[in-house]
């Protein structure tokens, strides 16, 4: 067993539900899915950033991680019938063939899986234009395999408005986190949310607002027609057994 295979014991999945809030039914909440969050083992609820970076360094290392990922997601799906799960892939992973090979193992479960593409800018890009961060072709490839695709943390990193507009034919969900907007003037927050809401409405794509930490914020979103919500106010991430 290699060192990277041994280190897989240091990571696990937590989950955090995504809710649909029904304003007509006195704000009744319905779980519409659950996001799988990579965390360190030991109950710390912390993302293993340095170890994850090790798995991202090349195609072979990524294969070790993705093999573990697929195996564990299949177990979670089989243990929890009826729940749709989403999980994150770094754009760097979409540049490795090993990711697509591993994802083939999830094709039989594609109706229960949504892949969230994060905002990180790939560090190893085998392309001529060093400034071109787009993973449009890779997202299309994932979508054509039968998976639903979400773009995570829009307005951050590589997931700018102009970049995401390139993906609209091959994505099913946008996710906008309020955490990144904590120190932003209120008017700018409203404009940012309105921008992504308009894109979602014009393209028929879902929009989920993440990072909700209070009833007041949830109600404001609901009053503005944003019913799909996720955050610590509703549920803290919990470790999957």
N, C-alpha and C positions, 0 to 999 in steps of 0.2 A: 504494500500500500504506500502510495506516494505521500509526501508531506501535505500537499494540498488536499488530498483525499482525507487524511487524518483531521485536518482543520475543519472539515465539514461538520464535525461534532460541535463546533463552536457557534453554529448558526441554527436558527429555527424560524418558524413562521408565527407571527401574531396575526390577528384579523381585526378589522374594524368595519362595521356595517355601513351601508349607504342607504339612506331613507328617502322615501317619497312622502312628503307632507301633504295631507289633504285638507285644504282650508275649509272646504264645504262641510267637513265632518269634524269640526272643532279641533282642527290641527292633528287629526289622527295620523300616526306614523306607520308606514309599512316598509319593511326591509325589502329592498329590490336587488340586493347583492352584497358581497363582502369583499373588501380589499385585503389581499395577503401582503403583509409587511415583513420584510427580512429583518431579523433582530438577532442580537447576541443571546446565546443561551445563558441561563442564570437569573432570569426575571428582571433584567435591567431595562427592558423596553428601549434599547438603543440600537441604532443602525450600525452594523459592523463595517464602517467606511474603509478602514485600511485593509481588512481582509478582502472585502469586495474588490478593491483596487487590484489586489494580487490575482484574482480570478479574471480580471479584465485585461491583463497584460498581453496575452496572445491567444491564438485559436485553441491551442492544446489546453491551456489553463481554463479557458472558457468552457471547453467541453466537459471538464470535470464538474464545474459548477452547474451547467445546464442539465447534465445527466441527473445530478442530485435534485435539481429543481423539478424536473418533469416527474421523477419518481415520487417525490413528496406531494406534488399537486394531485397526481392521480389518486394517491392514498386519501388525501383530504376530500376529494370529490366523491370517492366511493363511500367514505365514512359519513358524508353529509349530503344525502340525496335532496334534490330540489333547490339547492342554493347555487347561484351563479357567482363565480369567483373571478376577481381580476388580480393581476400581479404585474410587477414592473420589470421592464427590460431597459437597460441602458442603451442609448444609440450606438455606443461602441460595440455592443454585442450584436447589433444588427449588421455590422460589417464583417462578422465572422461566419463562415459556412457552418461551423459547429452548432451555432444557435438554431439554424433552420433544420439541420439534421435532427437535433434533439426535439424540436417542436413537432416533428412528425409523430412522435409518440403521443402527443396530446390531441391529434386530429380526431380520434374517435370521441373525444369529449368537447369538441369545439363549441357545441351549443351551450356549454356550461362555463366557458372560459372567455375572458376578455383580457387582452394584452395592453398594458399601459406603457407607452413610450415616454420616458422621462426627459427632462430638459437639459441633461448634461451634454456638453459639446465633446464629440469624440476626439480623443487625443492622437489616435493612430489612424490616419486617413490615407488610403492608397488612391488618391485622386490628384489630378494636375492642379486644380484650383485650390490652393491651401485655405482660401477664405470660404469655400463652399461647405457649409455644415449640413446641407440637406440630406435626409435619409428617405426621400420620397420613394425611390425605387424599392427600398427595403420594406417600407411600410406597405406598399402595394403588394409585394411578394407575400408578406404575412397575411394580408387580407385575402389574397387569392387562395391561400391554404385553407380558408374557411373560418378564420378567427375574427371575432369582433375586436376592434382596435380603438383605444382611447389615447388622446394626447394629454399627458399629465403636466400640471403646473404651467399652463399657458401664460404668456407674458413674461416667462422667465427663461434664462439661458437661450437655447437654440429654438425654443418654441414661441417665437415672436408671432405677431398677427400675420405678417406677410408670409412667413414660413409655413404656418399652419394652413393658410389658405390653399397652399399647393396640395395638401393632403386630403381635402374635404371629400373627394370621391372615394377614399379608401379608409375613412375613419367613421366611428359610430358615436364617439363621445368626446367632449371637451371637459377638462377638469381645471377649475380656477381656484387657487388657494388664497384665502384671505390672510394667511400668515405672512406672505410676502408683502402685503399691503398695510401692515400694522403701523408703520411710521409715515404713511402717505396721507396727504390732506383729504378730507372727506369727499370733497367735490371730485377729486381725481379718482377716488375709489368708485364712485358712482359712474363716472364716465367709462372706466375700465370694465366694470361689470356690464354696462350697457353695450359696449363694443362687442364683447364675446356673446352676450345674449342675442344681439342682432345677427351675428354670424351663424349661431346655432339655429335661429329661427329661419334664416334664409336658406340654409342647407339641409334642414331636417335632422340635425345632429343633436343628441342629448347634451345638456350642460349640467354638470354637477359642481356645486360650490363646496369647497373643502375648508377646513380650519375654523369651523363655527364653534365659538366658545361661550355663547350666551343666548338666552331666550330672546333678548331684544334684537340681536343680529338675525336670528332665525326668522322672527316675525317680520322684520324689514324685508328680508329676501322674499318671504312668502307674499307680502303685499305687492312686491314687484314681479310676481309671476315666476319665481324661482323655487320650485317645489322639491328638487332633488338636492339633498344636503347631506353633509358628512362632517363629523368633527367631535371634539372631546365633550361638547355640551350634551351630545346624544349618547356617546359611548366611547370610553377609552379603549385603545387596542388591548386585546387579551390574547394570551398564549393559547395556541391550539394544542389539544392533548395528543 
